[in-house]
Amino acid sequence: MSDKRLIIDFLNVGFGESIFIRTTGVKPLHILVDGGDNRHEMFARHRNRIKVSDYLRVEGIRDIDLMILTHFHRDHIAGIHEAIHGLTVREAWVNYLLPCEFQSRKLDVDGSGMSQSIDMYNDIFQALERSGARIRFADEDVEYKTDIGGTTLRITGLTPGKKVLAKLSRDMEMIYGTTDPDVRAEKLREVDKSLNQTCIVTKIDYLNTGVLLSSDVPLSFWERFSDTEALKAAILKAPHHGDINCVNRELIETVGAKYLVISVDNEGIHNLPSPETKALAESMGLKVVLTEGPIDNCCEHDKQDSGASIVRFTITRQRITCKYCATRIA
């Protein structure tokens, strides 16, 4: 078709992250990167937030061509845990390949956040296997490439490398294998603290425009890239909810972005986003867009206060547009 478009919706899931990507056409392509949280209290008092399950229902989406689970912190996977049984997923990328002997093993005996997250990941992994999804362990960079009406869409999963992911696998073996509750609790804390280092970063290239979705990776993630052309993107999703410790001038200059999207809530959980991040990006000429919070001047805002906020980027051959829109979930 002549009107080739890529639509990227950054969902307002409060403190968390969920991004839905689709192409237009007779047979659209559907890609889901993470699913935010699912706790009722996070959404009940906030009319402009939406769970990924509600978003997919309202949009009439039941088929996912590619699902990317960047890592298994709750604010990235709990929404998928809630939605997974209503979906058909053809391919999934994961940062941890769950061995058969650990499947169905429950860890949440003490109510700790990390053990709950791992149990949710275990459920999701099993659901993907039962559904026949192709599960790809991204211990090396992976690629998904397809032709959309004569235009190539390329999605690359960038990983921190085998060494980092091998340590995660060893830590998970100890968590599942130990019978000592103190050893397990200590290892759970260690995994919780280090899990952001294991994230999959998603790079999208379409119509000569790049989009870089950096999940929660630290600055050290980028050190392995000698060929920085692979990182060039017009839209950069700020790492770790706009944490200034995860973004700096060098990264922004390397990417060459025009927009910086920050997935945040307006309650300042964990003191994020850092005010220094927005100030740095704006001083470098970027347009800063928040999934929740003050409306940035770069966006055309739908002033309806009912429904849920979505930051929507539309990429065509001619331009990139950005606007806030509302999705009614009643």
N, C-alpha and C positions, 0 to 999 in steps of 0.2 A: 504494500500500500504506500501511497505517496506521503501520508502523514505519519512518519515513523516517530514514535515517542517512547521514552523510558520514564516511568513514574516511580518516584522514591518517596515513600511515606515514612517519616520518623514519628512514631506513635508517642503520645503523651501517656506514659505508663507510670508517672510519678518518678520516684527514684528507681531507675532501672533502665533497660534499653530493649527496644524492639523496632525493627526496621523491615518494611515490606516493599519489595521491588517488583514491578510488573512491566511488561511491554504491551503495547497496543497491537491490535490485529485480529484476524479471524481466530487464531489459536494463540491467545496470550500466554506468556511465560510468567510463572509465579515463583518468587524467591523470598524466603523468610529468614532473616538473620536475628536470632534470639527472640525471646518472648516476654521479657519483663517479668514482673512479680504477679502474684494472683491473690494476695491477701485482701479480704473484703474491706478492712478498715482503711486501706490505702486508696480505695476508689469510692467508698460510700459517701464521703463528705466532699468529694471533688468532682463536680459535674463535667469538668473539661478533661477528665482522664478516661482512658478506655483500656479494658483488658484486650489482649490479642484475640481471645476467643470471641468477644463481642465484635471486634473489628472484622474478623473473618466472616462471622455470621451475617453482619450487615452488608458486607461487600459480596456475599454469595460465593465465597471461596472455600472449596473443599479439597482441591488438588494442589499440592505443592511440588513443583519440579525440583527445587533444591532447597533444603533446609540446612542452615549453618548454625551449629551450637558452638559459639566461640570459646566458652568455658562453662563450668557448672556452678557458678555462684547463683544464689537464689534469684537475685534481681535480673538475671538473664535467662533463666530456664523455667521458673515456676509457672509462667503463663503458658508455655508450651506443654508442661505437664498437665495442665487443665484442658488444653485444646487437642492433644495429640490423637485421642481415640476417635475424633470426628474427621480426621484428615487422611488423605491418601498421599504419602510422601514417596517420591520416586528415588531421590538421592539425598543423603545426609552426610555432612562433614562434621567430624568430631575431633576433639583434642585428646581423648582418652578412649581406648578400645577396651571395653569391659569384658574380661574373660568369662567363659561359660560358667566356671565354678563359683563366680561371685554373683551371678544373676539371681535375683529373688532373695538375696541376703539383705536383711534389714539391719541398719546401724543405729537408727534413732531410738535409743533406749534412754537417753538422758536429756532429750529435747534440745540438743545443741543445734545451732543454725547450720553448721557445716554438715553434720550427719543427715539432717533433713534434706539438704541440697543434694547430697550424694544419693540418697534414697530416691529422690525425684528423678535424678539422672538415670539411675538404674531402671526405673519404670519406663522412662522415655526410650531408653536403649532397647529394652525388651519389646516395646510396642513397635519400634521401627523394624526390628528383626522379624517379628510375627507378620508384619504387613508386607514383607518382601522388599523393603527399601534397600537400595545399594548404600551400604555404610562405608565411608572412606575415612580412614585414620590419617589425619593430616600431619604426619611426622616429617613430611617433606611438602614443599609447595605443591598445591593441586590446582587443576584448571578445569573449568567448565566453559565450553565454547559452543555457540550455536548461531545459526543464520536466522535473522529476523527480517524477512522481506528483502533479502539482498544485502542487509547490513549485519556485520558481525558483532555479536555481544560476547565479550570475554569476561569471565569472572575468575579471579585468581585468589586462592586461599594462601596467604603468607603465614608461615609458622616460625616459631622461635628456634626450631631445629631439634634434631634427634636427642641431643644431650639433655636439654631442658625437659623434654617430654618423657625421656627414659627415667629421669628422677621422679616425675609425677607417677609413673607406672609403679616404680619401686615403693613409693610412699603409699600408694593405694593398696598394694599387696600387703604391706604391713598393717594398714588399717583393717582390712578384711581378715587378715590371718591371725592377728594377736588375740589372745583371750584375756590379756591384762587390760582392764578398763583405763588405768592411768596411762599406759603406753599409747592406747588408742586415742585418748583425749589429747595427749600431747601432739601426736601425729596429725590429728584433725586440725589443731590450731596451726601447725606448720603448713599444712596444705592450704588452709584458708588464707594464710598470709602470703603464700607464694603463688597462688593460683593465677593471679593476673599475668604473671610472667609466661604462662603457657597458652595464652589466648591465640586464636586464629584471627588474623587481620584480613578483611575482605577488600579486594581491589576490583572495581568495575570499570570497564572500558567500553564505551558505546558512542558512536557518532563523534569520534575524536574528542570525547569528554571523559575525564576520569573522576571517579568517586572513590574515596579512601575511607573505609569504616574501620576504625582502629581499636574497637572494643575497649579493653581496660589496660592495654600494654604500657609498660614503663618505657622511659627514654632509651634504655639499653637495648630494647627490641630492634631499633633501627641501625645499630652498629654494624650488622652483617651486610648491609646493602652498599656495595661499592658502586653498582650501577643505579644511581638515584633516579634515572629516567623512568624506572618501573614504578616509582612512587608519585609521579606527577598527577595532579588531580585538581579539578576546579572546586570540588566540594570535599572538605575534610571534616570528618566526625571527630571531635576532640576526644583524646583518650581519657578514660576514667572520669567521666562526668565533668570535664573541665578542670581537672587537678593540675595546678601550675607545676607540680613536680613531674608531670608526664608530658608536658609540652614546652617547647622553647622556640626562640627565634630561628635557630638553625633548622628545626623540623618544618616550621611554617615556610621558610624560604625554599627548602628542598622540595616540598610538595608543590609550592606555587599556587596555593588555593585562593579562590575569590570569596568563598563562604566558609565559615567555621560554624558547624552545628554542635550544640552542647546538649546532651540528653541529661536533664536535671529535673528536680522538683522545685517548688517555690518555698520549701520549708528549710532549705539549707542543711539537709542531712549530711553529716560528716563534713560540714563546712564547705560543701561543694555547690556550685562551681567556685573556684578561687577567683576573687575579683581581679587578680593580676592577669588571669588568662584572657578575659574579655578586653582588658585595657591593652595588653600586648597585641592581640589580634587587630584591634581597631587602629592602633598606632601604626600597624603595617598595612593598613588599607583594606582589611577584610571586613565583610559584612557578617556580624555575629547573630546567629539565630538560636534561640532557646526553645526546647520542646515545651517548657512551662515557665512562665514568668513574664516580665515586661515584653511588649511586642516591639521587635526591632523594626526600624524604619525601612529596612529593605523589603519587607513583606507587605503584601496586600492582605489585610486582615478581614476575615468574615466576622462581623461583630455579634453574631448570634451567641448568646451565652449558654444555650442548651446544647446537649451533645458533647462530643469529646474532641479535643484539639488534636490536629495532625499538622505537622509541618510537611508540606508537599512540594517536592521539586519535580518539575517536568523538563525533560531534556529533549530538544528537537535539533535538527540540523542548523536552525537559525539562531537558537538562543536557549538560555536556561532561565526558567521562571521559578519563583519561590513564593508561596503564600501559606497562610494559616487557614485551615478550613475546619468545619464542625461536622461530625458524623453523629446522627441521631441514633441512639441505641434502644429507644423504647420499643 
